[in-house]
Amino acid sequence: MEILLWLVPSAVATAVAMLWVGWLGREGRGEVDRDVAVRRIAAALEPERRRRRPAPGYAAPQPERDRSTGVAVRPSRRAS
């Protein structure tokens, strides 16, 4: 048990840092400018045809799916 005592300082430092960041992050939450919020909602609800986004595409075609039967079969040898 004594060997775990070296973890105590790092655990205390981590706990203090988490509490400090949590406390600092509380301020400013919930206060959103009404005009900014209205602009964000309007942009999100804008019809798709007005948005100028490129159509999603893929760099390479999808490979054909292998129809597996669930049975492993070795290729047959050619008779010579």
matplotlib code that plots the C-alpha trace (Angstrom):
import matplotlib.pyplot as plt

x = [0.0, 2.9, 4.1, 0.9, 1.6, 3.5, 0.1, -1.3, 0.3, -0.7, -4.2, -4.6, -3.2, -5.6, -8.6, -7.7, -7.2, -10.6, -12.4, -10.6, -11.5, -15.0, -15.5, -14.0, -16.2, -19.4, -19.2, -20.7, -22.9, -26.5, -25.9, -26.4, -27.0, -30.5, -29.6, -26.7, -29.0, -31.6, -29.0, -27.7, -31.1, -32.0, -28.8, -29.5, -33.1, -32.2, -33.4, -30.8, -31.0, -29.7, -26.7, -23.5, -22.0, -20.4, -22.2, -20.6, -18.6, -16.2, -12.7, -12.9, -15.8, -17.1, -15.6, -18.0, -19.0, -17.6, -20.5, -19.1, -20.7, -19.1, -17.0, -13.3, -12.3, -8.8, -8.3, -7.9, -4.6, -4.2, -3.4, -0.2]
y = [0.0, 2.4, 2.1, 3.8, 6.9, 8.5, 8.7, 11.0, 14.3, 13.8, 12.8, 15.9, 18.1, 16.6, 17.0, 20.7, 21.4, 19.8, 21.8, 25.0, 24.6, 23.6, 26.7, 29.0, 27.4, 28.3, 32.0, 33.1, 30.0, 30.7, 34.3, 34.4, 37.6, 37.4, 38.8, 36.4, 33.5, 34.6, 34.8, 31.3, 29.8, 31.6, 30.2, 26.7, 26.8, 28.3, 26.0, 23.7, 25.1, 28.5, 27.0, 26.8, 23.6, 21.1, 17.8, 15.0, 12.6, 9.8, 9.6, 6.0, 3.8, 1.3, -2.2, -5.0, -7.0, -10.5, -13.0, -15.1, -18.4, -18.7, -21.7, -21.4, -23.1, -23.4, -22.9, -26.1, -27.1, -27.4, -30.9, -30.9]
z = [0.0, 0.7, -2.9, -4.0, -1.9, -4.9, -6.7, -4.0, -5.2, -8.8, -7.8, -5.6, -8.4, -10.9, -8.6, -7.9, -11.6, -12.5, -9.8, -10.9, -14.6, -13.7, -11.6, -14.3, -17.0, -15.2, -15.9, -19.1, -19.6, -20.5, -21.6, -25.4, -27.3, -28.7, -32.1, -32.5, -31.6, -34.2, -36.9, -36.1, -36.1, -39.4, -41.0, -39.8, -41.1, -44.5, -47.3, -48.8, -52.3, -51.0, -49.2, -51.2, -50.1, -52.5, -53.0, -51.0, -53.2, -52.8, -54.1, -55.2, -56.2, -53.7, -54.3, -55.0, -52.0, -51.8, -51.5, -48.7, -47.9, -44.6, -45.7, -46.3, -49.5, -50.9, -54.6, -56.4, -57.9, -61.6, -62.8, -65.0]

ax = plt.figure().add_subplot(projection="3d")
ax.plot(x, y, z, "-o")
ax.set_aspect("equal")
plt.show()
